[in-house]
Amino acid sequence: MANLINKMLKAELVKYIVDATVGTEQEEFACDLTAMLKKELVVKAERIYADTLQEEPADAHEETLGEEDLGDDRHSALEEPVLSAESAQYFHMHFQANFQKKLNDGTQTPQDWGCAVTFRKLDDGKWVCQKSSTRNLQWMTKPKVVYAGKYEKGVEREVVSVTERDIKMLKYWLTSGRYGKTMSQYFSNDELPNYDACEIGKPIYKDVREESSEIPF
């Protein structure tokens, strides 16, 4: 481009010479020089234009846009992929309790607390209840123990059986509406629930993602 500018300046100089030599014996030489220079400039310009077309991207305008101009297209490309039962490692359920708990003396007390329950997918594809954010639903993470006889405070009972918790029964407990309501449920690859999206069950000492209507078990 610098060479082109220089030659354009030379063209102006030749024009000045032509104008200055009008009516003299140098006039014909000056005009020939001008014609040759103009032809050279046209050829050079056409070559530069052709090279520019070859190097220019298919959508040059798009590549010159700043990050602020990309808008939703840029954000959509950076969004995390939607997880499913096949691709996720964890499934979080934020439960809000609302039921009456029967006490040993026969009275009832209202239950109004929240707890986030985390399920983890095993290597064989099965799901297990791994942990709860509060102690209220820790029983879900432990095996089911059946004792002989009725419970009496301070009396040790014989253990009849110890079995793994039925994952479908846990799902029913959380979603049936009998004990409360599941406020949020979603797949995730993060072991910790996303309390920024749903604070139900958020413990005071700890810190889900996409909402999902699908339950993997």
C-alpha positions as CSV (number, residue, x, y, z in Angstrom):
1,M,0.0,0.0,0.0
2,A,2.9,2.3,0.7
3,N,4.3,1.7,-2.8
4,L,0.9,2.5,-4.2
5,I,0.8,5.9,-2.4
6,N,4.3,6.7,-3.6
7,K,3.3,6.0,-7.2
8,M,0.2,8.2,-6.8
9,L,2.4,11.0,-5.6
10,K,4.6,10.4,-8.6
11,A,1.5,10.6,-10.8
12,E,0.7,14.0,-9.3
13,L,4.3,15.1,-10.0
14,V,4.0,14.0,-13.7
15,K,0.7,15.8,-14.0
16,Y,2.5,18.9,-12.7
17,I,5.3,18.4,-15.3
18,V,2.7,18.0,-18.1
19,D,0.9,21.1,-17.1
20,A,4.2,23.0,-16.9
21,T,5.4,21.8,-20.3
22,V,2.3,22.4,-22.3
23,G,3.3,24.1,-25.6
24,T,7.0,23.0,-25.3
25,E,9.0,20.2,-26.9
26,Q,9.0,18.2,-23.7
27,E,5.1,18.0,-23.7
28,E,4.9,14.7,-25.7
29,F,7.4,12.9,-23.5
30,A,5.6,14.0,-20.3
31,C,2.3,12.8,-21.7
32,D,3.8,9.3,-22.5
33,L,5.3,9.1,-19.1
34,T,1.9,9.8,-17.5
35,A,0.1,7.2,-19.6
36,M,2.7,4.5,-18.7
37,L,2.5,5.4,-15.0
38,K,-1.3,5.3,-15.0
39,K,-1.3,1.9,-16.6
40,E,1.2,0.6,-14.1
41,L,-0.9,1.9,-11.2
42,V,-4.1,0.3,-12.6
43,V,-2.4,-3.1,-12.9
44,K,-1.0,-2.8,-9.4
45,A,-4.3,-1.9,-7.9
46,E,-6.1,-4.8,-9.6
47,R,-3.5,-7.2,-8.2
48,I,-3.9,-5.9,-4.7
49,Y,-7.7,-6.1,-4.9
50,A,-7.5,-9.7,-6.1
51,D,-5.1,-10.7,-3.3
52,T,-7.5,-9.0,-0.8
53,L,-10.4,-11.1,-2.0
54,Q,-8.4,-14.4,-1.6
55,E,-7.3,-13.5,2.0
56,E,-10.6,-12.1,3.2
57,P,-12.7,-14.6,5.3
58,A,-16.1,-15.7,4.1
59,D,-17.7,-13.2,6.6
60,A,-15.2,-10.6,7.3
61,H,-17.7,-8.4,9.1
62,E,-18.4,-11.1,11.7
63,E,-14.7,-11.5,12.5
64,T,-14.3,-7.8,13.2
65,L,-17.1,-7.7,15.7
66,G,-16.1,-7.2,19.4
67,E,-17.2,-9.5,22.2
68,E,-20.0,-7.1,23.1
69,D,-21.5,-7.3,19.6
70,L,-21.6,-11.1,19.5
71,G,-24.7,-11.1,21.8
72,D,-26.6,-14.3,22.4
73,D,-24.6,-16.3,19.8
74,R,-21.4,-16.1,21.9
75,H,-23.2,-16.9,25.1
76,S,-25.0,-19.8,23.6
77,A,-21.8,-21.3,22.5
78,L,-20.3,-21.0,26.0
79,E,-23.3,-22.5,27.8
80,E,-22.8,-25.8,29.4
81,P,-24.4,-28.8,27.6
82,V,-27.8,-30.0,29.0
83,L,-27.1,-33.0,31.2
84,S,-29.1,-36.2,31.3
85,A,-29.2,-39.5,33.3
86,E,-26.7,-40.9,30.8
87,S,-24.2,-38.0,31.0
88,A,-24.5,-36.7,34.6
89,Q,-22.8,-38.2,37.7
90,Y,-25.2,-36.6,40.3
91,F,-28.8,-35.8,40.7
92,H,-29.9,-33.2,43.3
93,M,-33.3,-32.8,44.8
94,H,-34.2,-29.8,47.1
95,F,-37.0,-30.9,49.4
96,Q,-39.2,-28.6,51.6
97,A,-40.9,-30.6,54.4
98,N,-44.5,-29.9,55.4
99,F,-46.1,-32.6,57.5
100,Q,-47.0,-33.6,61.0
101,K,-44.6,-35.9,62.9
102,K,-46.1,-38.2,65.5
103,L,-44.2,-38.3,68.7
104,N,-43.9,-41.1,71.2
105,D,-46.4,-39.6,73.5
106,G,-49.0,-39.6,70.7
107,T,-48.9,-35.9,70.0
108,Q,-47.9,-34.4,66.7
109,T,-45.4,-31.6,65.8
110,P,-45.3,-29.7,62.5
111,Q,-42.2,-30.3,60.3
112,D,-41.1,-27.3,58.3
113,W,-37.5,-27.6,57.2
114,G,-35.6,-27.9,54.0
115,C,-33.0,-30.4,52.9
116,A,-31.0,-31.0,49.6
117,V,-30.5,-34.7,48.8
118,T,-27.8,-35.9,46.5
119,F,-27.9,-39.1,44.5
120,R,-24.9,-40.5,42.8
121,K,-24.6,-42.8,39.7
122,L,-22.5,-45.9,40.1
123,D,-20.3,-47.5,37.5
124,D,-23.0,-50.0,36.7
125,G,-25.5,-47.2,36.0
126,K,-27.5,-47.6,39.2
127,W,-28.3,-44.6,41.4
128,V,-27.7,-44.4,45.2
129,C,-28.5,-41.8,47.8
130,Q,-25.1,-40.4,48.7
131,K,-25.7,-37.6,51.2
132,S,-28.1,-35.0,52.5
133,S,-27.4,-31.3,53.4
134,T,-29.0,-31.6,56.8
135,R,-29.5,-34.4,59.3
136,N,-33.3,-34.5,58.6
137,L,-32.9,-36.9,55.7
138,Q,-29.6,-38.7,56.6
139,W,-31.7,-41.8,57.0
140,M,-32.0,-42.0,53.2
141,T,-28.2,-42.4,52.9
142,K,-28.1,-45.4,55.3
143,P,-29.3,-49.0,54.9
144,K,-32.8,-49.9,56.0
145,V,-32.6,-51.7,59.4
146,V,-35.6,-53.8,60.6
147,Y,-35.7,-54.5,64.4
148,A,-37.7,-57.0,66.3
149,G,-40.4,-55.7,68.6
150,K,-41.5,-52.1,69.2
151,Y,-39.2,-49.3,70.0
152,E,-38.6,-48.5,73.7
153,K,-36.3,-45.8,74.8
154,G,-33.1,-47.3,76.3
155,V,-34.0,-50.9,75.2
156,E,-31.8,-52.6,72.7
157,R,-33.7,-54.6,70.0
158,E,-32.7,-57.5,67.9
159,V,-31.8,-56.7,64.3
160,V,-33.9,-58.7,61.9
161,S,-32.5,-57.5,58.5
162,V,-30.3,-54.8,56.9
163,T,-31.1,-54.0,53.3
164,E,-30.2,-51.3,50.8
165,R,-32.7,-48.4,50.5
166,D,-35.1,-48.7,47.6
167,I,-34.2,-45.8,45.4
168,K,-37.7,-45.7,44.0
169,M,-39.2,-45.5,47.4
170,L,-36.9,-42.6,48.2
171,K,-38.1,-40.8,45.1
172,Y,-41.7,-41.4,46.1
173,W,-41.0,-40.0,49.6
174,L,-39.6,-36.8,48.1
175,T,-42.1,-36.3,45.3
176,S,-45.5,-37.8,46.4
177,G,-46.5,-34.6,48.3
178,R,-47.3,-36.6,51.4
179,Y,-44.4,-35.2,53.4
180,G,-43.7,-32.0,51.5
181,K,-42.6,-30.8,48.1
182,T,-39.5,-31.1,45.9
183,M,-38.8,-27.5,45.0
184,S,-36.0,-28.2,42.5
185,Q,-34.4,-31.2,40.9
186,Y,-31.6,-31.4,38.3
187,F,-28.7,-33.4,37.0
188,S,-25.2,-32.2,37.7
189,N,-21.5,-33.2,37.5
190,D,-20.9,-31.3,40.7
191,E,-21.2,-33.2,44.0
192,L,-22.4,-30.1,45.8
193,P,-25.9,-28.8,45.1
194,N,-26.2,-25.4,43.4
195,Y,-27.6,-23.3,46.2
196,D,-27.4,-20.2,44.0
197,A,-30.2,-21.6,42.0
198,C,-32.2,-23.1,44.9
199,E,-31.5,-22.3,48.5
200,I,-33.9,-24.9,49.9
201,G,-31.8,-27.1,52.2
202,K,-28.8,-24.8,52.2
203,P,-26.7,-25.6,55.4
204,I,-25.4,-22.6,57.3
205,Y,-21.8,-23.7,57.0
206,K,-21.7,-24.4,53.2
207,D,-21.9,-22.6,50.2
208,V,-28.6,-26.7,41.2
209,R,-28.1,-26.2,37.8
210,E,-30.6,-26.8,35.1
211,E,-34.1,-27.6,36.1
212,S,-35.1,-31.1,35.0
213,S,-38.5,-32.9,35.1
214,E,-36.7,-36.2,34.4
215,I,-35.9,-38.5,37.4
216,P,-33.4,-41.2,36.5
217,F,-34.8,-43.9,38.7
